[in-house]
Amino acid sequence: MRPITGREELDLFSQLPYVLNEELADDLADGRRRPEWMWVAVRGDRLLARTAWWSRSAADAPLTLDILDIEDSASGSDHVDIGARLLQTAMAATLPNRSRPPEYSRLIPPDWRENAVTRQAVEDRMTVLERTGARLFVERLRLEWRPESPVPEPSRRLTFRPPHDGEELVALMASVLDGTLDAHGRDDLTRMSVHEAAVRHYEDELARYTSPRDWWRIAALPHGEPVGFVIPARNDYNPIIAYIAVLPTHRGNGYIDDILAEGTRILAEQDVPRIRASTDLGNIPMANAFRRAGYINFGREINMTWT
């Protein structure tokens, strides 16, 4: 059990299939991964298990555990035991002492529960995580708009403008945390104030996007009162709807459809090949809004955390 030596061992690391394999070379080149964050359990030339963390370019520490694979063809529970031993070993060597491990994220098919093979694979990996103290945090829908879908029409009820500055957007972000259905937002509020949670989200995510900030939109009534906002952006891999919300006093009026249409249209005007988005499985109003806007559910994401 050891970290890989570098790019020359990517073929070894990629012996176990996963959708992120095709991104590994670029991630290493751009500093989003490091060889010392990519661990393998091998027997001879055979890869039995692997795990890896991801972070933003040039970051000092891992941000997300997004690869954990074991040899699914193995019989019995040995492969789960090996996966748990590998993860425990890699965590001890990679993460700062007594720090809370980064969240685990796994991309899975939308029908993973209906397919016996896929379900077993997902549950085996969850068992590996649970043996190190992790628990299921939330399951999320992964959504995608494609150019062959109609571009949503502009709203006739709302006007749109860029935020005046970061402070205005942070204030709106703090407001929408009241009654939020987002699991990460609710979790933040158990550990920090509403303002602190909004500032952290803005500084750790939104402010880091290098795509134009003039894509960002505040949605307002004709007389200027804000009702919500949307953050179209581009991350390291795809154009995305990074954040979308309706203020509590304006929920229930269908404004989410107008706001999502505006964000989708801004990105569609850039001739993008796709637009990605995600929302919690339990956030039914948001999921329905994406479907009405022509987004399809192309996968799911499992998030697990350590307490």
N, C-alpha and C positions, 0 to 999 in steps of 0.2 A: 504494500500500500504506500503510494508516493505521489507527489505532484509530477506532472509531465515536465520534460526537460525544455520544451519550447515548441515552435511551429513544426519542427521535424517530427513530432509525435502526434500531430493532429490526425493522421490516418489511424493510429492506434486509438486515440480518444474517440474517434467517430465510428468505431466498430459497432457500437450500439446505436440504433436509429432514433432520431428525434428531429422535429422540425427545425430546431435551432442549429443543427449541424452546419447548414450552409452559411451561417453567419459567423462562425467561429474564427475563420482566418481574418476577416475584416475587423472583428472585435479585438483580436490580438494586435493587429497592426495599428489600430486607433487607440489602444490603451484602455478599452472597456473591459478587457480581461487580462490577466497575467498568468503565466505558467504556474506560479506558486499558488494560484487560486483554483487550479484545475487538477483534480486528484483522480487517480485510477487504482483499482484493485486488479492485479494481473496474476495469472498463473502461466508462466512461460510467455508465449505470444498471444495468449487468449485474454481478452478483456472480460472480467466478471462483473465489474460495477464501476461507476464513475460519478463524480459530483463536481460542480463548478459554481462559482459566484460571478456576478456581473456588477459593474459600477459605471459611472460616467467616466469619460476620458480623463486620465491623469488624477483620478481620485486616490486618496490615501488608503481607503478601506473598502471592502465589498459593500454593496448596497442591497443586493438581492441574491438569494440562492435560487437559481433558475434551471439548474440541471441536476437531476438525481436519477440515475438509471441503473438497473440491475438486469442480469441476463434472464429474460423471462422464460427461456426454453428450459432452464434448469428445473429439476424435479425436487419435490419436498420443499422445506423452508430454508435450505442452506443459502439460497440467493438473497433472501431477506436478511438473514444473519450477517452475511458478508456486506450487504449494503449498509446495515446499521453500524457495523464496525468501521467501515470506511468513512462514513459521515462523522462518527465520533472522533476518529483520528484526525480527519481533515479539519474539523472545527477547532480541535484543541491546538492545532499547529497554525491555523490561519487567523482566527478571530482573537481580538484583545481579551485578556482575562476578565471574567466577570461581566463582560458586556452582553447586552441582549442580542442574540443572533439576528441577522437580517431575515426578513420575511421570506418564506418559500413560495414560489410561483410555478405552477405547472400548466402548460397549455394542453388541452385535451379535446377530443371530438365532442360535438354537441350531443350525440346519442351514446355517450360512453357507458351509461348505466344499462342500456338495452343490449349491448354487445358483451357477451360473457368474457371474451378474451381481453378486450379493452378494460372492462370493469375490474378484472383480476389484476391487471397491470397497474391501474391507478390505485387500487386499494393496497397492493403490495408496497408501493412507494409511500403511501400514507402511513402504513405500518412502520416502515423504516424511520420516518420522521417522528412518529409517536414514541418510538423507543428512545429517542433522544430528548423527549420532553415537549415536542410540538403538539399543537392541536389545530383542528380545522377552524379557520377564521371566517372565510366567506367563499362562496362560489360565484363567479362572475360570467356574464354573457360577453362573448366577443362578437362584435358587429362590424359590418363592412358595407359601404356604399360603392357601387361600381359605375363607370361612365355610361353603361348601357341603360341605367335607370334614369327616369326623368329628373331633371334639375328642379327642385321645389320652387314654386312661384314666390315672389316677394310678398311680404306681409302687407295687408291693407289696414291693419289695426295699430301697428307699432312703427316707430322710427328707430333708426340705429346710428350709432356714432362710436368712435373709439373712446376708451376711457381717458379722462383728463390726465390721470397719472396713476402710479402704483397705489397711492394711498386711497384713492377712490375705489379701486378694484378690491383692495384688502377689506375696506369697510363693507362692500357688498358681499364679499365672501364670508365675512363674519355674520352678516345678517342671515344668509341662506343656511347656516348651520343650525338655526332654530327649526327643529322638527325634521332634520335631514334623515333620509332613508339610507344614506351611504354608510356602510359598516366602518370604513376607515375614518370618516368624519366623526362618527359616534365614539369610536375608540379614542381618538385624539382628545375629545372632551372629557374623558375620564382621567386624563393626565395633565391637562393644561386649560387655560381660559379660552373663551371663544376667540378673542383677539389674537392670542398666541398661536392658536391652531391655524387661523387664517394667514398670519404672517409666515408661519413655517411652510405652509403649502405654497404660498406665493414665492418665497425665496428659494425653496428646495426644488420646486418644479417649474412653475410658470415662468419665472424670471430667467430661467436657464435656457429656454428655447431660443434658438438663433434665428428662427423664422420671423418675418416682419410682425412687429407689434401692431401695425396699423390694420392687421387682419382682425384683431380683437374687437368685439362689439358689446356695447351696452344697449340693451333694448329698453325703450321708453314709450310711454303714452304720448299722444300728440302734443300735450302741454308740457312735456319734459320729465315727468315723474318716472324714474327707473322701475322696471318690473322684473329685470333679470339680466343675464349676460351670457355670452358664449366665447370660448377661446379656441378658435381654429389655429392649428400649429403644425409643425413638422418636427418629429423627433428624429432619432438617429436612423430610423428605418422606414417610416411611413408618414404621410399626412394624417392628422388625427383631429378629432374633436377632444381637446384636452380637458375641458371643463365646460359644463353647461348647467344653468340653474335658474329657477324662478324665485323671486323674493316671497317670503311667507304670506304677506298680505295680498298677493296676486295669484296664489296657487288656486287651481280648480277652474280657471277660465280658459284653458287651452292655449295659453301663451307659449308653452314649451314647444309646440309645433312651429310657431312663427319664428322662435329663436333658433331652433335647430335648422330650420330651412335657411335662415340667413348664414349660419356657420357653414352649412353644406355648400351653399352657393358660392361663398367666398373661395373655398378650396377647389370646387369644381371649375371655377374660372381660371385656375392655374394649370389646367389640363393634366390633373393628377391621374395616375392609373387606378387609384383606390382611395378611400377614406376609411380609416379604422376608428373604432370607438369601443368602449366597454361600459358596462353597468352591472351592479349587483343583481344576482338572479331574483332576489326578493323585491327589487325596485320595479314593480310592475308598471307604474305610470311612465317611467323613463323608458323602459323596454318597449312599451307600446308606441311611444312617440318615435323612437328610432324605426320601428317597423312601418309606421305610417309614412315616414320620410323615404322609404325605399331601401333601408338597410336590411341586410340579411344576417341571420345568426349563423356564423360559419365555424364556431367553436366555443369552448368554455375555458375557464381558468380557475384552478384551485389555488387558494391562498391559505397557508398555514403559518402559525406564529408560535413563538416561545414566550411564556409568561415570565 
